[in-house]
Amino acid sequence: MGNAREENRNRPALATLIGGAVFIVGIGLTAVSWWFLPLVAAAAVVPGLLREFGLLRDQDEFQRQVARRAGYHAYLTGLIVMFAFSTAFRVETQLEAGFGEVVEFVLIVSWFTWFLSWLLSYWGPQRMAQRLLMAFGFVWLLFNILGNLDSLVAMVMQSLLAAPFFLLAWVARRWPRPAGIILILTGLFFANMFDTFERVFSSDPFDNGAPFVLVLFIGPLVASGVALLLVRQEGKIEEQSEAA
């Protein structure tokens, strides 16, 4: 029974993985045209709708419990963000963000909360943090290589900035709590470096995209750090499925 559960933990449903990949790519494509937003919406809801109508039967009981738990976390986070924005609009009348942008932001926050909770339930905090950090490292590496094709020196120097992500991925599996503290501090460092909080609470926060930087870049780092701090024993993956 335990082996079957561990096997399921390491094998998320293919439809959900495809939907997640399309969602993330679609968010990036909205910078080109907002006509890609329906693609984002389809990626977020189609797998779930197909399962609810019985047209897609790719989950066992454990996977359904993971989905319900992640959905509840997304629901709670969406409520918190929506109430926070509602309070800001009522109290700070100088905020000028459009209603559509606020709704889109809440939807993205909710989806990423669901996604991180879903990954946490399958992989546990250490493996999730390790793989997210590896993904950050590879994206940073690719970004700097493609952005400095005309200068080998700049390419090498800026690509070295990906090394801390790979180092933290190694540390997270062996010393989760220290890695968790470092991840939270790293997220706060980037937030300060990009003036994220100052820009989020500016008169027009969506004009500079700061809320999306907070969710898509800083959010996963801080969330992974908090999850690592909750690991009960260093060097072991906490069984999140017991709480699912």
C-alpha positions, 0 to 999 in steps of 0.5 A, spaced: 500 500 500 505 504 501 509 503 495 503 504 491 502 511 494 509 513 493 509 510 486 502 515 485 506 521 488 511 520 483 506 520 477 502 526 477 496 525 471 499 527 464 493 531 463 494 536 469 502 536 467 500 538 460 495 543 462 500 546 467 505 547 461 500 550 457 498 555 462 505 557 464 506 558 456 500 562 455 501 567 461 508 568 457 504 569 451 499 574 453 505 579 453 504 579 446 497 579 445 491 578 450 488 573 445 492 568 448 488 569 455 483 564 453 488 559 452 490 560 459 483 559 461 482 552 457 489 550 460 486 551 467 479 548 467 479 543 461 482 537 465 478 538 471 471 539 467 473 533 463 474 529 469 467 532 472 463 529 466 467 523 466 470 523 460 477 523 463 478 517 468 486 518 469 486 519 477 485 514 483 483 516 490 489 519 492 490 523 486 483 526 487 485 527 494 491 531 492 486 535 487 481 537 492 486 539 497 490 543 492 483 546 490 482 548 497 488 552 498 487 555 492 480 557 494 483 560 501 488 564 497 484 567 492 479 569 498 485 572 501 487 576 495 481 578 493 479 581 500 486 585 500 485 588 494 477 590 496 480 593 502 485 597 498 480 599 493 476 602 499 481 605 503 486 607 498 482 611 493 488 613 489 489 606 486 487 606 479 488 598 477 482 596 472 477 591 475 479 586 469 487 586 471 485 585 478 480 579 476 486 576 472 491 577 478 487 573 483 486 567 478 493 567 477 494 567 484 489 562 485 492 557 480 499 558 482 497 556 489 493 550 487 499 548 482 504 549 488 500 545 493 499 539 488 506 539 487 507 539 494 502 533 495 506 529 490 513 530 491 514 533 498 517 539 500 524 537 499 523 534 492 518 540 490 523 545 492 529 542 489 525 541 482 523 548 482 530 551 484 533 546 478 527 549 473 529 556 476 536 555 474 535 552 467 531 558 465 536 563 468 541 560 464 537 559 458 535 567 458 542 569 459 545 565 454 540 567 449 541 574 451 548 575 450 550 571 444 554 577 442 558 577 448 562 571 450 564 574 457 557 577 459 554 570 457 559 567 462 559 572 467 551 572 468 550 565 467 554 564 473 548 567 477 544 561 475 549 557 480 546 559 487 539 556 484 543 549 483 547 549 489 540 551 493 537 545 490 542 540 492 542 543 499 534 543 500 535 535 499 540 534 505 539 540 510 531 542 508 530 547 514 537 552 513 535 551 505 528 554 507 531 560 511 535 561 505 530 561 500 525 566 504 531 571 505 532 570 497 525 571 495 525 577 500 532 580 497 529 579 490 523 583 492 527 588 495 532 588 489 526 589 484 522 594 488 516 589 488 513 591 494 513 598 493 511 598 486 505 593 488 502 598 492 504 604 487 498 608 484 498 603 478 501 597 480 499 593 474 502 598 470 509 595 471 507 588 472 510 588 479 504 583 482 505 578 477 513 578 478 511 577 486 507 571 484 511 568 478 518 569 481 518 571 488 512 567 490 515 560 488 521 561 492 518 563 498 513 558 498 518 552 497 522 556 503 516 555 508 514 548 506 522 546 507 521 549 514 515 545 516 519 538 514 519 534 521 526 531 520 532 533 516 534 529 510 527 526 510 521 527 505 515 529 510 509 525 508 504 530 506 499 525 503 498 523 510 495 530 511 491 530 504 
